[in-house]
Amino acid sequence: MLKVLLSLSLFFIFYTYIFYPLIIWAMNGRFSKKDHKIDEEQFPFVSFLVVAYNEEQVIKEKIENTLLLEYPKDKLKIIFASDYSTDGTNGIIEKYKKEGIHFVPIGRRGGKSKALNICIPQAKGEIIVLSDANTFVQKDAIKKLVRHFVDPVIGCVSGKLRFRPVHGNPLGMIESSFWNYETWVKMKEGNIASVPGANGGIYAIRKSVFQFLPIDKAIMDDFLITLKIIQQGYRAISDPEVRALEDTCLNVQDSFEQKVRIGAGNFHGLRYIMPLLNPSQGLVAYILWSHKIIRWFLPFLLIIAFITNMVLINSGTVYRCLAVGQLSFYFVAGLGFFFYMISKLEKVFVSK
């Protein structure tokens, strides 16, 4: 039994990060649906929506970035909502009202999901483009997003996020490399079926297929919005030509807390998309299980692999080699954390 548990845990760990992307890449040659309709000349009315909470450090740059978007002004409404910000965010947004920015102050903090529930139904136009306050998009982003919606089967289009390089920030380099890998996988998934969650930094949806988000627990809105659209029979795709930039986390603690929030939000949203996990959903179910569900359980798989391997360490050369590999992996991780803590202490003493 222990050998079976060890084998299965190791298989799923390597499967989700290595074997599955290779399978998706191979399937693109046979099952690709990239030939959906595109119209470069269509300009439907678009509402561009940003929900912010205490973003005074970046909100001015975000507004000015948004004002530079190349799209017919008579067919674009720019909305900035503030989820009861307590810093200077509201005051900065209000200064841009004369330049066409529509400001929606939320009177009581209720989270991003509540703000979206308020703003999207009131937004004008059939296409809603959603973006984060710390994401800066290229001028042609809206044009490239909306060109896909001429095809009635397209319900969501996600853009490609890149991280802005921060000098001397190795963590940012690692996150950037991993995100490039993630973007490649999502593009391949969208080519054969649908992406299992849009990139929250920049994506567009049909307003008519938006469903109200739960507000009782924190959820990942971009993930749940996308899957709710897929549940209605529409496709969610990724367009690598829709580009946006975002700053990476500057330290391990911020990155860890971000990953915890994302993980918790995904788990909370799982119950709302259970029908899509049914094998009868075909490729959509396969993508969700392979890309999302298995990854969410990765910490438990790592624990199982480590414990069973330590118990079986005297059962043969293979298990001893596996144990050395696992211990080396955790030693390097621990060493990295040790040097990170040393650097934090150095900054404290230097500042004093």
Buried (B, 14 or more C-beta within 10 A) or exposed (E): EBEEBBEBBBEBBEBBBEEBBEBBEEBBEEEEBEEEEBEEEEBEBBBBBBBBBBBBEBBBEBBEBBEEBEBEEEBBBBBBBBBBBEBBBBEBBBEBEEEEBBBBBBEEEBBBBBBBBBBBEEBBBBBBBBBBBBBBBBEBBBBBBBBBBBBEEBBBBBBBBBBEEBEEBEBBEEBBEEBBEBBBBBBBBBBBBBBBBBBBBBBBBBBEBBEEBBBEEBBBBBBBBBBBBBBEEBBBBBBBEBBBBBBBBEEBEEBEEEEEEBBBBBEBBBEBBEEBBEEEBEBBBBBBBBBBBBBBEBEEBBEBBBBBBBBBBEEEEEBBEBBEEBBEEEEEEEEEEEEBEEEEEEEEEEEE
